Amino acid sequence: MGSYNSSNQKAGMLTDVQIISQFINESRLMLIESQLTKGLKASGESAKSLGTTVAPLFGQLIDRAGYFYFQENGRKAGKAPPVKALYDWLQYNKYGITYTDDKQRLSIAYGMQRNIKLKGTYTHQRGSTNVVSDVFARDRITALSQAFASKYQAQAKSDIVTEFKPKN
């Protein structure tokens, strides 16, 4: 997986929005790659629903489908997921779960729902997948802050030099 690197382009030449946009768009692609690498893709709906918003000094990835939290952390025991979501998910034949007809598929979905309500998901039991955390690792955040630091350091230096130039 790549990492955000401000040396790819001169940060001083990019606008704030361009720096943020580059970071957010690369993060989106890395998150989708992380899903694939960790075997978390079933339908691809979560990746398709991942949107971005970029404004001056603000950038955000938007999980429109609401899947990434559960892909990262799983679901703890106590609350049952919607049976329809499990029923739909079964069509992707993940983890070798098979069925012969819709009635059996629905029965499996109800069984999964009951099991998750009692025990939580496998991901919750064994620990985070880091599908999201890995994308926003400290080195990428540091590189983003360095891109801004480089830009404004160059601008401040130029302003200082201009201020101290002799005025005729």
N, C-alpha and C positions, 0 to 999 in steps of 0.2 A: 504494500500500500504506500502511495506517495505521501509526502508531508508538505504542508504549506511552507514555502520558502520564498522570502521576500527578495532574494537575489535573482529570481527568475526574471524580474523586470525591475528597473530602477524605481524604488519606492518614492523617491523625490519627484518623479515625473508622473506618478499616478495621483488621481484625486482620491479623497477619503472614500467616496462611494465606490470607486474602482477597486481600492484595496479591500474593502469590506465585501464587495461583490465577488471578487476573486476567491476570497477565503470561504464565503458561504457556499458558492457554487462548487468549489472543490470539496468542501465538507459533505455536500449532498452526494456527490459521486463516490466519495470514500465510504459513506454510510451504506450506500447500496452495495458497494464492493465488499464491505465488512459482512453484510447479510449473507452474501453468496459464499464467502470464505468460511463462515461459521455454520453454513448449512441451514440457515433460518428462512430461506425463501421457499414459499409454497406456491401461492398464486401470483405473486409479484404485485399484489394490490398495495401493500405498504410502501413499496418503492415508488409506485405510480402516484401515490397520494402525498408524497413528500414534496412540499412546495418551499419556496423561498420568498423572503421579503427583504429588500435592501433600501435603506434611506441614508442620508448623511449621518454618520456615526452610529448606525444601527443596522444590524443584520439578524435575520432569524430563519431557522429551518422550521417548517410547519408540518406536523404529523397530522394530516387531515383525517386519516383513518383511525388514529389512536392506537396503533399496534406497537410502536417502538418501545414504549415503557414496558410492555409485557415481554417483548423480545429481549430486552435488557435484563429485567428483573424477575420475570415470571409472574404468577398470580399466587398470592398466599391463600391458605385454607380459609374457609369461612364464607366466601362469596362465590357463587356459581357463575361461570360465564354463560352467555346466551347460547342455548342449544342450537339455534340456527347458525351461529358462527362456527360451531364445532361441526355441524352437519355439512356446511359448505366447505369447510377446511378438509374434510375427509375425502373429497373428490380428488385431491392432489396426491393421494396414496403415499403420504410421508410415513416414515418409520415402519413400513411393511404392514400397515393396517389395511386390510381388504374387507370387502363385503360383497354379497351376491345380488342384493336388490335394495331398493329404497327403504323397505321396512327394516332390514338388518342395519343399514346405514344409520337410520334414525335411532335404533336401539343402541348402537355403538356410541352415538353422539350423547344420548342420555346417560349411558354408563360413564363416559368420559367426564360429563358435567358433574355427576355425583362424586366421582373420584377426585376431581379438582376441588370441589367444595370441601371434601373431607381432608385431603392431603396437600392441596396446592399443586401447582404444576411442577414438572421435573426441573425446570430451570430455577424455580424458586427454592426447591429443595437442595439443589446442588450448588447454587450460587450464580451470580451474574454472568451473562455471556460477554459483557463489555462491548456489545455491538455499537453502542453509542459512545461510551466513555473512551474507547480507544481512538475514535475520530477526533475527540476534543482533548487529547493528551496535552500535558504541560508543554511539550516542545513545540506543538503547533500554536498554542496560545502565546508562548514566548516569541515565536517567529512573527506572529501578527502584531504584537506590541512593538517588536523591533522594526517592523515595516513603518509603523507610524512614527517611532522615535527617529528613524533615519530621515524620513521626510521632513519632520519639523526641526530636527537638528540642523539640516542643510538650510532650511528657510531662516532659522534664527541666526545662523552664522552669517548668511547673506545680509540680513537686516542689521546686524552688529557692524559688519564691515562698512555698509552704507552709512550708518550713523557716524562712524569715526573717520570717514573720508574728509579730507580738508574741503572746506566750502570756500569757494573763491567769489 
